[in-house]
């Protein structure tokens, strides 16, 4: 059975709060709504993080590269929601300091898996990826 448009609106609002928290380096906001057993696949090592504490540590590396004034923006977003599970698929852009110290921007893909637990959507899986290159 399909979810309501309210479920999709709730997920969209969650993603807007989460991206704002990332842009502001707000750890509490970044972690909010994430399940304690979250599994994340990321671009830089570690390739896989399990649990909220490992997930939190991945942001230390990101925030060492990203400044609060840099981009962390949704460019396209599609939400597919059922009654108990949902998927958000996005194209994103983020900015930070390149190897030479100059500002650089990166386009990446984001998939977030949600479960509805006790009436609230919780992030149980997050996957960040970039297209492979021939380099």
C-alpha positions as CSV (number, residue, x, y, z in Angstrom):
1,X,0.0,0.0,0.0
2,X,1.3,3.4,-0.9
3,X,2.3,6.1,1.5
4,X,0.5,9.4,1.8
5,X,1.8,12.6,0.3
6,X,2.3,13.6,3.9
7,X,5.0,10.9,4.2
8,X,6.8,12.2,1.2
9,X,6.5,15.8,2.6
10,X,7.9,14.6,5.9
11,X,10.9,12.9,4.2
12,X,11.5,16.0,2.0
13,X,11.5,18.2,5.2
14,X,13.8,15.8,6.9
15,X,16.3,16.0,4.0
16,X,16.1,19.8,4.0
17,X,16.9,19.9,7.8
18,X,19.7,17.4,7.4
19,X,21.4,19.2,4.5
20,X,21.1,22.5,6.4
21,X,22.7,20.8,9.5
22,X,25.5,19.5,7.2
23,X,26.1,23.0,5.8
24,X,26.3,24.4,9.3
25,X,28.5,21.6,10.7
26,X,25.8,20.8,13.3
27,X,26.5,17.3,14.4
28,X,23.3,17.0,16.4
29,X,21.3,18.0,13.4
30,X,23.2,15.7,11.1
31,X,22.6,12.7,13.4
32,X,19.0,13.5,14.1
33,X,16.6,11.0,12.6
34,X,19.3,8.4,12.0
35,X,18.8,4.9,13.4
36,X,21.3,3.6,16.0
37,X,22.0,0.7,13.6
38,X,22.5,2.8,10.5
39,X,24.7,1.4,7.7
40,X,26.4,3.9,5.4
41,X,28.5,3.4,2.3
42,X,30.7,6.4,1.5
43,X,33.1,7.7,-1.1
44,X,36.2,8.1,1.2
45,X,37.3,5.4,3.5
46,X,35.9,3.7,5.4
47,X,33.8,2.3,2.6
48,X,31.2,1.1,5.1
49,X,30.2,2.5,8.5
50,X,28.0,0.6,10.9
51,X,26.2,2.3,13.8
52,X,25.6,5.9,14.8
53,X,29.1,6.4,16.3
54,X,30.9,5.3,13.2
55,X,28.5,7.3,11.1
56,X,29.3,10.4,13.2
57,X,33.0,9.9,12.7
58,X,32.7,10.1,8.9
59,X,31.6,13.7,9.3
60,X,34.8,14.6,11.0
61,X,36.7,14.0,7.7
62,X,34.0,15.7,5.7
63,X,34.0,18.8,7.9
64,X,37.8,19.0,7.7
65,X,37.4,19.6,3.9
66,X,34.0,21.5,3.9
67,X,33.5,25.0,5.3
68,X,30.0,26.1,6.5
69,X,29.9,28.6,3.6
70,X,30.3,25.8,1.0
71,X,27.6,24.0,-0.9
72,X,25.9,20.9,0.3
73,X,22.9,21.1,-1.9
74,X,20.2,18.9,-3.4
75,X,20.1,19.3,-7.1
76,X,17.4,16.7,-7.9
77,X,15.3,14.6,-5.5
78,X,12.9,11.7,-5.9
79,X,11.1,10.1,-3.0
80,X,9.5,6.7,-3.2
81,X,7.5,5.9,-0.1
82,X,5.5,3.0,1.1
83,X,3.8,2.6,4.4
84,X,6.9,1.3,6.3
85,X,9.8,1.9,4.0
86,X,10.9,4.7,1.8
87,X,13.8,5.6,-0.5
88,X,15.1,9.1,-1.3
89,X,17.3,9.3,-4.4
90,X,19.2,12.6,-5.0
91,X,21.8,14.2,-7.1
92,X,23.9,16.5,-4.8
93,X,26.6,19.1,-5.0
94,X,29.1,19.8,-2.2
95,X,32.1,22.1,-2.0
96,X,35.3,22.2,-0.1
97,X,39.1,22.7,-0.2
98,X,40.9,20.8,-3.0
99,X,44.3,19.2,-2.6
100,X,45.8,22.6,-3.6
101,X,43.8,24.4,-0.9
102,X,41.6,26.0,-3.6
103,X,37.8,25.7,-3.5
104,X,36.4,22.8,-5.5
105,X,33.0,21.4,-6.0
106,X,31.9,17.8,-6.3
107,X,28.7,16.3,-7.8
108,X,27.7,13.1,-6.1
109,X,24.8,10.7,-5.8
110,X,22.9,10.1,-2.6
111,X,20.5,7.3,-1.7
112,X,18.8,7.2,1.7
113,X,16.8,4.3,3.0
114,X,14.1,5.0,5.6
115,X,12.0,2.8,7.9
116,X,8.9,4.1,9.7
117,X,9.4,3.2,13.4
118,X,6.9,4.2,16.0
119,X,5.3,6.6,13.5
120,X,8.5,8.4,12.5
121,X,10.8,8.0,9.5
122,X,14.3,6.9,10.5
123,X,17.4,6.7,8.3
124,X,18.6,3.1,8.3
125,X,20.8,3.3,5.2
126,X,22.8,6.1,3.5
127,X,24.9,5.7,0.4
128,X,27.1,8.4,-1.1
129,X,28.8,7.7,-4.4
130,X,30.5,9.4,-7.3
131,X,30.7,8.1,-10.9
132,X,33.8,6.0,-11.6
133,X,36.5,7.7,-13.7
134,X,39.0,6.3,-16.2
135,X,41.9,7.6,-14.1
